[in-house]
Amino acid sequence: MSYTGAAGYDMSRLDGVRRKRIIAFLIDFTLVLLISFGVGIVVFFLGIITLGLGWALYGGIIPAVAIFYSGLSIGSRAATPGMRTAGLVFRLDTGEKPGFLQGAFHVILFYVTVSFTGGLILLVTFFNSRKRLLHDMLIGATVENE
């Protein structure tokens, strides 16, 4: 079933995207936490070696891991591992291949907008035809089925 919406966009590429994005987020967030745990062990030993100075890095572990995780995975494969598992892909509106910066800014904007609005900003997806979230629109991208 293929149907086109505004500006000739193939809307069938968006079937089930909201549900799949939730699944992808849960997978990605779990992976970020697991990687962060491993980095936390390294920081623990770094703190011992630096007589406690390295432990100051603990506050930035999860944000740094999330930024590199999204930047590297979207930049190299146009999807995070969670997106690939859910059958989704990250596409720029320009048709160009997304790079590290698009992936990194995508996750930064996601966490900033969700933090400042208490998650209410996620309702934006119900009010636009391409089921995009605010951070998708700011980056100029769409998350769609492969």
NUDREN-932236 format. One line per 3 residues: number of its first residue (from 1); their letters; for each residue x, y, z of C-alpha. Coordinates in steps of 0.5 Angstrom, whole numbers, plus 500, padded with zeros to 3 digits. Layout:
BEGIN
NUM = A = X:Y:Z ~ ...
END
This chain:
BEGIN
1 = MSY = 500:500:500 ~ 503:506:498 ~ 500:513:498
4 = TGA = 503:520:498 ~ 502:526:503 ~ 505:533:502
7 = AGY = 510:535:497 ~ 509:528:494 ~ 513:524:500
10 = DMS = 511:517:501 ~ 507:516:507 ~ 508:508:507
13 = RLD = 515:509:509 ~ 512:512:516 ~ 507:506:518
16 = GVR = 509:504:525 ~ 514:509:526 ~ 512:512:533
19 = RKR = 512:505:536 ~ 518:503:533 ~ 522:509:535
22 = IIA = 520:508:542 ~ 523:501:542 ~ 529:503:538
25 = FLI = 530:508:544 ~ 529:503:549 ~ 534:499:546
28 = DFT = 539:505:545 ~ 538:507:552 ~ 540:500:555
31 = LVL = 546:500:550 ~ 548:507:552 ~ 547:505:560
34 = LIS = 551:499:559 ~ 557:502:555 ~ 557:508:561
37 = FGV = 558:502:566 ~ 564:500:563 ~ 567:507:562
40 = GIV = 565:508:569 ~ 570:502:571 ~ 575:505:567
43 = VFF = 574:512:570 ~ 574:509:577 ~ 581:506:576
46 = LGI = 583:513:573 ~ 581:516:579 ~ 585:512:583
49 = ITL = 591:513:579 ~ 590:521:579 ~ 589:521:587
52 = GLG = 581:522:586 ~ 582:528:580 ~ 579:523:575
55 = WAL = 573:522:579 ~ 570:529:577 ~ 569:525:570
58 = YGG = 563:521:573 ~ 558:527:571 ~ 559:527:564
61 = IIP = 560:519:562 ~ 552:518:560 ~ 552:525:556
64 = AVA = 559:523:553 ~ 557:516:551 ~ 550:518:548
67 = IFY = 553:523:544 ~ 559:519:541 ~ 554:513:541
70 = SGL = 549:517:536 ~ 554:521:532 ~ 558:515:531
73 = SIG = 552:510:529 ~ 548:515:525 ~ 554:518:522
76 = SRA = 557:511:519 ~ 550:507:518 ~ 545:512:518
79 = ATP = 541:509:524 ~ 543:507:531 ~ 543:500:533
82 = GMR = 536:500:536 ~ 534:504:530 ~ 537:498:526
85 = TAG = 533:493:530 ~ 527:496:529 ~ 527:497:522
88 = LVF = 528:504:522 ~ 533:509:518 ~ 535:516:519
91 = RLD = 534:521:513 ~ 536:528:512 ~ 531:532:508
94 = TGE = 537:534:503 ~ 538:527:501 ~ 545:527:504
97 = KPG = 548:522:508 ~ 548:524:515 ~ 554:525:519
100 = FLQ = 557:525:526 ~ 555:532:527 ~ 547:530:525
103 = GAF = 547:524:530 ~ 550:528:535 ~ 546:534:535
106 = HVI = 540:530:534 ~ 541:526:541 ~ 543:533:544
109 = LFY = 537:536:542 ~ 533:530:544 ~ 535:531:551
112 = VTV = 535:538:551 ~ 528:539:549 ~ 525:533:553
115 = SFT = 528:536:559 ~ 526:543:559 ~ 519:541:557
118 = GGL = 518:535:562 ~ 517:530:555 ~ 511:534:553
121 = ILL = 515:536:547 ~ 514:529:544 ~ 507:530:543
124 = VTF = 509:534:537 ~ 509:528:533 ~ 502:527:533
127 = FNS = 501:534:529 ~ 505:534:523 ~ 504:529:517
130 = RKR = 511:526:517 ~ 511:524:524 ~ 517:528:526
133 = LLH = 519:530:533 ~ 522:537:534 ~ 529:535:534
136 = DML = 528:532:527 ~ 525:538:524 ~ 531:542:527
139 = IGA = 536:537:524 ~ 532:537:518 ~ 531:529:518
142 = TVE = 526:524:518 ~ 526:517:522 ~ 523:512:517
145 = NE = 522:505:515 ~ 528:502:512
END
